[in-house]
């Protein structure tokens, strides 16, 4: 029990001695204790304590700190070179992405304009082709109607060429009969003859009836028949001339229709050629826009990824630079303490060793 009391008194006396001994170096102790809060500071103090315990000369400790500090400086210099290279790489690649984005955007704009133009051209050409087809159908209908009417008119002409001479021939028979009768015949005898003839021979009946006329009236009838005969003969001639002219007009109309048809078919073929070209151009413009859209998406995503990578590089560089600056500052602080306050530092390190 007495031995324990003596041991406690010795420990208390040593503690009081250390406290009083450290009071002149309180500022140094505070600085070194603050360094303990940083991993590098603690590691440096541990290393110094180990070297002091091993009786290493102070020059070795100073050399160790110098090497450590210079290594950090070299690391920072290398990091700055890498940072400059990364910034140049970022600038070049982002510039390239921006050029791709601008080019693709322009391509999309121009392709959209072309698509609108070719679409409008195709609509106009399709409408024009449909109109030409309708006009060609109208011409076909007109030609059919014209041919049908010409056939009907020609058939009527041929029929007249047969019937009209027969009428002339009948008039000749009537005229011959009339020239052979005696005017002012007995009415009762004529009626009796008409009753006998009946409706089987209208020419003979007409002659019998005309025989009752006076000489003047009979002559008048003969004159009228002669005029009618001459008119019919002239009508045959006129009808033939008109038929010739109608045939010429018909053929001229066919030529005009064929010329119009040829012109319409040529215009339609030209429009169809242009339509095919416009459809090819429209397909090319759509593909151009599609390709440009894919390129715009690719360049945009590439730019976003590159900007994120560059931001990560800058963040890492700033973080590492800050850390090295702090660590270099810690080393310099330890070097300054060892250079100017060696006694207090030695006392603190010995306390860590104990």
C-alpha positions, 0 to 999 in steps of 0.5 A, spaced: 500 500 500 505 504 501 509 502 495 502 504 491 502 511 494 509 512 492 508 510 485 502 515 484 506 521 487 512 520 482 507 520 476 503 526 479 510 529 480 512 527 473 506 530 470 507 536 473 514 537 471 512 535 464 506 540 464 510 546 467 516 544 462 511 544 456 508 551 458 514 555 454 513 551 448 505 551 448 505 555 441 509 549 438 505 544 441 498 547 439 501 547 432 503 540 432 497 538 435 493 541 429 497 538 424 495 531 428 488 532 425 491 531 418 493 524 415 499 527 412 501 531 418 500 525 423 504 521 418 510 526 418 510 526 425 510 519 426 516 518 421 519 524 425 518 520 432 521 514 429 527 517 426 528 520 433 527 514 436 532 511 432 537 516 433 537 519 426 540 525 425 536 532 424 539 532 417 536 526 415 529 528 417 530 535 414 532 531 407 526 527 408 521 533 409 525 536 403 524 530 398 517 529 400 515 536 399 519 536 392 515 530 390 509 534 391 511 540 387 513 535 382 506 532 382 503 538 382 507 540 376 506 534 372 498 535 374 498 542 371 501 539 364 496 534 364 491 539 366 493 544 360 493 538 355 486 536 358 484 543 357 487 543 350 483 536 348 477 539 351 477 545 347 479 541 340 474 536 341 468 540 343 470 545 338 469 539 333 462 537 336 460 544 335 462 544 328 458 537 327 452 540 331 452 546 326 453 543 320 448 537 322 443 543 324 444 547 317 443 540 313 436 539 317 434 546 315 436 545 308 433 538 307 427 541 310 426 546 305 428 541 300 423 536 302 417 542 302 419 544 295 419 537 292 413 535 296 409 541 293 412 540 286 410 533 286 403 535 288 403 540 282 406 535 277 401 530 280 395 535 279 398 537 272 398 529 270 391 528 272 389 534 268 392 532 262 389 525 263 382 528 263 384 532 257 386 526 253 380 523 255 375 529 253 379 529 246 378 521 245 370 522 247 370 528 242 373 524 237 369 518 238 363 523 237 366 526 231 367 519 228 360 517 230 356 523 227 361 523 220 358 516 220 351 518 221 352 524 216 355 519 211 350 514 211 344 519 210 348 522 204 348 515 201 341 514 202 339 521 199 344 519 193 339 513 192 332 516 194 333 523 190 335 520 183 329 516 184 324 522 186 327 525 179 326 519 175 319 519 178 318 527 176 320 525 169 315 520 168 310 525 171 312 530 166 312 525 160 305 523 162 302 530 163 305 532 157 301 527 153 294 529 156 289 533 153 287 539 158 279 540 160 277 533 160 270 530 162 270 530 169 265 524 170 270 520 165 276 522 169 272 520 176 270 514 173 277 512 171 280 514 178 275 509 181 278 504 176 285 505 178 284 506 185 290 507 190 295 502 186 298 507 181 298 514 184 302 517 178 296 515 173 291 517 178 295 524 178 295 524 171 287 523 170 286 528 175 291 533 172 287 532 165 281 536 168 285 542 169 285 548 164 291 548 159 294 554 163 293 550 170 296 544 167 302 548 164 303 551 171 303 544 174 308 542 169 313 548 170 312 547 178 314 539 176 320 542 172 322 547 177 322 541 182 326 536 178 331 542 177 332 543 184 332 536 186 338 535 181 341 541 184 341 538 191 344 532 189 350 536 186 350 541 192 349 534 197 355 531 194 359 538 194 357 538 202 359 531 203 366 532 200 367 539 204 364 535 211 369 529 209 375 535 209 372 538 215 372 531 219 379 530 217 381 537 219 378 536 226 381 529 226 388 532 225 387 538 230 385 533 235 391 528 234 395 535 234 392 536 241 393 529 243 400 529 241 402 535 245 398 533 251 401 526 251 408 530 250 407 535 256 404 529 260 410 525 259 415 531 261 411 532 267 411 524 269 419 525 268 419 531 272 415 527 277 420 521 277 425 526 278 422 530 284 420 523 287 428 521 287 430 528 290 424 528 295 427 521 297 434 524 297 432 530 301 428 525 306 435 521 307 439 527 308 435 530 313 435 523 317 442 522 316 443 529 319 438 528 325 442 522 327 449 526 326 446 531 330 444 526 336 451 523 336 454 530 336 450 532 341 451 526 346 458 526 344 459 533 346 455 532 353 459 526 354 465 530 353 463 536 357 462 531 363 469 528 362 472 535 362 468 537 368 470 531 372 478 532 370 477 540 372 474 537 379 479 532 380 485 537 378 482 542 383 481 537 388 488 534 387 491 541 387 488 543 393 490 537 397 497 538 394 497 545 396 495 543 403 500 538 404 506 542 401 503 547 407 504 542 412 511 540 410 513 547 410 510 548 417 513 542 420 520 545 416 519 552 419 518 549 426 524 544 426 528 550 423 526 555 428 523 552 434 527 545 434 527 545 442 519 545 443 518 540 437 523 535 440 520 536 446 513 534 443 516 529 439 519 526 445 512 526 448 509 522 443 515 517 443 514 516 451 
